[in-house]
Amino acid sequence: MDLGTVRRRRGRYRLKRLDVLIINEIRGPWVFGVAMFTALIMAGSFLFKLTDYVVKGIDMVTISKLTAYLMPGIMAKTLPMAVLLAALLAFGRLSGDSEIVAVRASGASLWRIMGPVAAFGAFVAALTFGFNELLVPWAAFKANELQQEIASKLDQSASRPTSYPIYGSDGKISAQIMAKDFSIADRTLSGVTVTVYDKQSRPSFLMVAPRLRFELVNGKFDLDRSWRVEGGSTLLSVDGTTFLRSEEDIWPREVPHINASADDLVAANLKDLDAFPMRDMKAKIDKAKRDKLDPKQIANLEYGFWNKVAVPLAALVYALVGAPLAIRSHRTSNATGFAIAVVIIFGYMMLANFMAIFAQGGSIPAWVASFLPLVIGLLVAAVTIYRKNG
């Protein structure tokens, strides 16, 4: 074996040790950052509500379950945020102890040093994406159900009015369901009025029923049998001249069946788009386009869809922006690193909000609005690394 081969192998070994060193240096502060940001957001968003529940007599087991259901949605945002803080703290320490200088003196460029940083950011991005797709939607639905149960316990007269449109195969509205209350736990609609429309989308007649109940048929949603009437029904013409009363719990053949499950009704009333996996978001977008909804609503759905990818990828951008910024001639304190992290995260979120406004207004495509902050962040990272490497 010649001397050149030995040197190359030693060089590769040193670089592998460098990768392990940097990832180990980032890992601890990242875990700390996830815990800190999660606690801050939980306290700022839900602490008052949870405390109010305790004061009103809700047991701690229920409070603990609700907290557990709310946590995944928060962590889906804090996992990428924590990468920025971790990169700032880790490279602040490495820079302050002159370890970055020593590594560069051995021949490694700053671009090479950023390799394990990018790898760690990509790992967190993949973890966040999987977390967001598999756990967050389930937890969001459970949290919503539990909050409705708590509201019912606190106020027996509390109701949840619900409205849901039914569209025909031609994309025109065929019926509109309105209910005074939607019990998620019992899967029932109470005080129901269904307005049926003719082919010209004009109101034709009404169906009034005390309750509609949802049940799966053989474990699946059945368009014709899953929703059934309870307590009979009454059909009324719009002008009030025709009246038909049925005491039987059967679905009137004149009324279109509800083409949505109880969970679909819950989803239709959820405002947080992060609570849906990408496949459900795509289905909602396709349905909105078929039903010819407001373009602003469609743009908002598309923006939420692309954000399912863009938000996790922010971890990679945060890593590549934070690491070179922390390389200084002195050690960056924890307080300084935290302050810089907050400023960068705030700036990134402000830019993302502006992009969302532009997308909803139709000024730019939704996918551009979602990914443009990432592109800008990567450009900032590239310029910063280039200048520090000089």
C-alpha positions in Angstrom: 0.0 0.0 0.0 1.5 3.3 -1.0 1.8 6.4 1.1 -0.9 8.3 -0.9 -3.5 5.6 -0.2 -2.7 5.6 3.5 -3.1 9.4 3.6 -6.5 9.2 1.8 -7.8 6.6 4.1 -6.7 8.6 7.2 -8.3 11.6 5.7 -11.6 9.8 5.1 -11.4 8.4 8.7 -10.9 11.9 10.1 -13.9 13.2 8.0 -16.1 10.4 9.3 -15.1 11.3 12.9 -15.9 14.9 12.0 -19.4 13.9 10.9 -20.0 11.9 14.2 -18.6 14.8 16.2 -20.9 17.4 14.6 -24.1 15.3 14.7 -23.4 14.4 18.4 -22.9 18.1 19.1 -26.2 19.0 17.5 -28.3 16.2 18.8 -28.4 17.2 22.5 -29.4 20.9 21.9 -32.0 19.7 19.4 -33.8 17.6 22.0 -33.6 20.5 24.4 -35.0 22.8 21.7 -37.9 20.5 20.9 -38.8 20.4 24.6 -38.4 24.1 25.1 -40.3 25.3 22.0 -43.1 22.7 22.7 -43.5 23.9 26.2 -43.6 27.5 25.2 -46.2 27.0 22.4 -48.3 24.7 24.6 -48.3 27.3 27.4 -49.1 30.2 25.0 -51.8 28.4 23.1 -53.6 26.0 25.5 -52.5 26.6 29.1 -55.4 29.0 29.8 -58.0 26.6 28.3 -56.6 23.6 30.2 -56.5 25.6 33.4 -60.1 26.7 32.9 -61.2 23.1 32.5 -59.5 22.2 35.8 -61.2 25.0 37.6 -64.6 23.9 36.2 -64.1 20.4 37.6 -62.8 18.3 34.6 -60.7 15.4 36.0 -57.0 15.3 35.5 -57.2 12.1 33.5 -59.2 13.8 30.8 -56.9 16.9 30.9 -53.9 14.6 30.5 -55.5 12.9 27.5 -56.3 16.2 25.9 -52.8 17.4 26.4 -51.4 14.3 24.9 -53.7 14.7 21.8 -52.7 18.3 21.4 -48.9 17.6 21.7 -48.3 16.0 18.2 -49.7 19.0 16.3 -47.4 21.3 18.3 -44.3 19.1 17.9 -44.8 18.9 14.1 -43.9 22.6 14.2 -41.2 22.5 16.9 -39.2 19.6 15.5 -37.9 21.9 12.6 -37.7 25.0 14.8 -35.4 23.2 17.3 -32.9 22.4 14.5 -32.1 26.1 14.2 -31.4 26.5 17.9 -29.4 23.3 17.9 -27.2 24.5 15.0 -26.6 27.9 16.6 -25.7 26.4 20.0 -23.6 23.6 18.7 -21.5 25.7 16.3 -21.3 28.5 18.8 -19.6 26.1 21.1 -17.4 24.5 18.4 -16.4 28.0 17.2 -15.7 29.4 20.7 -13.5 26.4 21.5 -11.6 26.9 18.2 -12.6 23.4 17.0 -13.9 24.8 13.7 -10.5 26.5 13.2 -8.7 23.2 13.9 -10.9 21.3 11.5 -10.4 23.8 8.7 -6.7 23.8 9.3 -6.7 20.1 8.6 -8.0 20.8 5.1 -11.8 20.6 5.4 -13.7 23.4 3.9 -16.7 24.9 5.5 -18.9 23.4 2.7 -17.6 19.9 3.9 -18.3 20.8 7.5 -21.9 21.6 6.6 -22.4 18.1 5.2 -23.4 16.4 8.5 -25.5 19.5 9.4 -27.5 19.1 6.1 -27.8 15.4 6.8 -29.2 16.1 10.3 -31.6 18.7 8.9 -32.8 16.2 6.2 -33.3 13.5 8.8 -35.5 15.9 11.0 -37.4 16.9 7.8 -38.2 13.3 7.0 -39.1 12.6 10.6 -41.4 15.7 10.7 -43.1 14.7 7.5 -43.8 11.2 8.7 -45.0 12.6 12.1 -47.3 15.0 10.3 -48.8 12.4 8.0 -49.2 9.5 10.4 -49.8 10.8 13.9 -51.0 14.5 13.7 -54.3 13.9 11.9 -55.3 11.1 14.2 -54.4 13.2 17.3 -56.2 16.3 16.0 -59.4 14.3 15.5 -59.1 12.8 19.0 -58.5 16.2 20.5 -61.5 17.7 18.7 -63.8 14.8 19.9 -62.5 15.1 23.5 -63.0 18.9 23.6 -66.6 18.4 22.4 -67.2 15.9 25.2 -65.8 18.3 27.7 -68.0 21.1 26.4 -71.0 18.8 26.7 -70.1 18.0 30.3 -69.7 21.6 31.2 -72.9 22.8 29.5 -75.6 20.2 28.8 -77.4 22.7 26.6 -74.3 23.4 24.5 -74.8 22.5 20.8 -72.7 22.3 17.7 -74.5 23.6 14.6 -73.3 21.9 11.5 -73.8 22.5 7.8 -72.7 20.3 4.9 -73.4 20.6 1.1 -74.1 17.6 -1.1 -73.1 17.8 -4.8 -74.3 15.8 -7.7 -72.2 14.1 -10.4 -72.6 17.2 -12.5 -70.9 19.4 -9.9 -74.0 21.2 -9.0 -75.4 21.3 -5.5 -78.2 18.8 -5.0 -78.9 19.3 -1.2 -77.7 21.2 1.8 -77.8 19.6 5.3 -78.2 21.8 8.4 -78.3 20.5 11.9 -78.7 22.2 15.2 -76.3 19.9 16.9 -73.6 17.3 15.8 -72.7 14.8 18.5 -69.3 13.5 17.6 -69.4 10.8 20.3 -72.8 9.5 19.3 -72.3 10.1 15.5 -75.7 11.8 15.4 -77.1 15.0 13.8 -80.0 16.5 15.7 -82.6 19.0 14.6 -81.9 18.3 10.9 -83.2 20.2 7.9 -82.2 19.0 4.4 -82.8 21.5 1.6 -83.1 19.6 -1.7 -82.4 21.5 -5.0 -83.7 21.0 -8.5 -81.5 20.8 -11.7 -81.4 24.5 -11.9 -80.0 24.7 -8.3 -83.2 26.2 -6.9 -84.7 25.0 -3.6 -87.3 22.3 -4.3 -88.4 20.9 -1.0 -87.3 20.3 2.6 -86.8 17.2 4.7 -87.1 17.7 8.5 -86.0 15.0 10.9 -85.3 14.9 14.6 -82.1 12.9 14.2 -79.8 11.3 11.7 -77.4 8.5 12.9 -74.3 7.3 11.3 -73.1 3.7 11.4 -70.6 1.7 9.4 -71.9 -1.2 7.5 -69.5 -4.2 7.8 -66.8 -1.9 8.9 -67.2 0.4 5.8 -69.0 3.5 4.7 -72.1 2.6 2.7 -73.7 5.5 0.8 -77.2 4.0 1.0 -77.3 2.6 4.5 -74.7 4.3 6.8 -76.9 7.3 7.5 -80.4 6.5 8.7 -83.3 8.6 10.0 -84.4 8.3 13.7 -87.9 9.5 14.8 -89.4 9.7 11.3 -89.2 12.5 8.8 -91.4 15.2 7.2 -91.2 16.4 3.6 -92.3 20.0 2.9 -92.4 21.8 -0.4 -90.7 25.2 -0.5 -94.0 27.1 -0.8 -95.6 25.0 2.0 -98.4 23.6 -0.1 -97.3 20.0 0.0 -96.8 18.0 3.2 -95.8 14.4 3.7 -95.1 12.7 7.0 -93.4 9.4 7.5 -93.2 7.6 10.9 -90.8 5.0 9.6 -87.0 5.3 10.1 -86.3 5.1 6.4 -84.4 7.5 4.1 -86.9 9.2 1.7 -86.1 8.3 -1.8 -86.6 11.9 -2.9 -83.7 13.0 -0.8 -80.1 12.5 -1.9 -78.0 10.4 0.4 -75.3 12.0 2.4 -72.0 11.2 0.5 -69.8 11.7 3.6 -69.1 9.8 6.8 -69.3 11.3 10.3 -65.6 11.8 10.3 -65.9 13.7 7.0 -68.3 16.1 8.7 -65.8 16.5 11.5 -63.1 17.2 9.0 -65.3 19.7 7.2 -65.6 21.7 10.3 -61.9 21.6 11.3 -60.1 24.8 10.4 -56.5 23.5 10.9 -55.3 22.2 7.5 -52.3 20.6 9.2 -54.8 18.1 10.7 -55.2 16.3 7.3 -52.7 14.0 5.6 -51.7 14.8 2.0 -54.0 12.2 0.4 -57.1 13.8 2.2 -55.9 17.2 1.2 -55.6 16.2 -2.4 -59.1 14.7 -2.3 -60.5 17.9 -0.8 -58.8 20.0 -3.5 -60.2 17.7 -6.3 -63.7 17.9 -4.8 -63.5 21.7 -4.4 -62.5 22.0 -8.1 -65.3 19.7 -9.2 -67.8 21.6 -7.1 -66.4 24.9 -8.5 -65.9 26.5 -5.1 -64.4 29.9 -4.6 -60.9 30.1 -6.1 -59.6 31.6 -2.9 -60.8 28.5 -1.0 -59.1 26.2 -3.5 -55.9 28.3 -3.3 -55.9 28.0 0.5 -56.3 24.2 0.3 -53.5 24.0 -2.2 -51.3 26.1 -0.1 -52.0 23.8 2.9 -51.3 20.8 0.7 -47.8 22.0 -0.4 -47.0 23.1 3.1 -47.2 19.5 4.1 -43.9 19.2 2.3 -42.5 22.7 2.8 -42.9 22.9 6.6 -40.8 19.8 7.3 -38.1 21.0 4.7 -37.7 24.1 6.8 -35.6 21.9 9.1 -33.0 21.6 6.4 -33.0 25.4 5.8 -32.8 26.2 9.5 -29.8 23.9 9.9 -27.9 25.4 7.0 -28.7 29.0 8.0 -28.0 28.6 11.7 -24.7 26.7 11.6 -22.6 29.2 9.6 -24.2 32.2 11.5 -22.9 30.8 14.8 -19.2 30.5 13.6 -17.5 33.4 15.4 -14.3 34.1 17.2 -16.0 33.7 20.5 -18.5 31.3 22.0 -22.2 32.1 21.4 -24.1 32.0 24.7 -27.3 30.1 25.0 -29.2 33.3 25.4 -27.7 34.8 22.2 -28.4 31.6 20.3 -32.0 31.6 21.5 -32.5 35.2 20.5 -31.1 34.7 17.0 -33.3 31.6 16.6 -36.4 33.5 17.6 -35.6 36.4 15.2 -34.9 34.0 12.3 -38.1 31.9 13.0 -40.2 35.0 13.3 -38.8 36.4 10.0 -39.4 33.1 8.2 -43.0 32.8 9.5 -43.7 36.4 8.5 -42.4 35.7 5.0 -44.5 32.5 4.8 -47.6 34.5 5.9 -47.1 37.0 3.2 -46.7 34.2 0.7 -50.0 32.7 1.9 -51.8 36.1 1.4 -50.4 36.3 -2.2 -51.4 32.7 -2.9 -54.9 33.2 -1.6 -55.3 36.4 -3.7 -54.2 34.6 -6.8 -51.1 36.6 -7.3 -48.8 33.6 -7.3 -49.4 29.8 -7.5 -49.8 28.0 -4.2 -46.8 25.8 -4.7 -44.6 28.9 -5.3 -45.9 30.5 -2.1 -45.0 27.4 -0.1 -41.5 26.8 -1.5 -40.3 30.3 -2.1 -39.4 30.9 1.6 -37.3 27.7 1.4 -35.5 28.9 -1.7 -34.8 32.3 -0.1 -33.5 30.5 3.0 -31.2 28.2 1.0 -29.8 31.2 -0.9 -29.1 33.0 2.4 -27.4 29.9 3.7 -25.3 29.5 0.6 -24.2 33.2 0.7 -23.4 32.9 4.4 -21.3 29.7 4.0 -19.5 31.2 1.0 -18.5 34.4 2.9 -17.5 32.4 6.0 -15.5 30.0 3.9 -13.5 32.8 2.3 
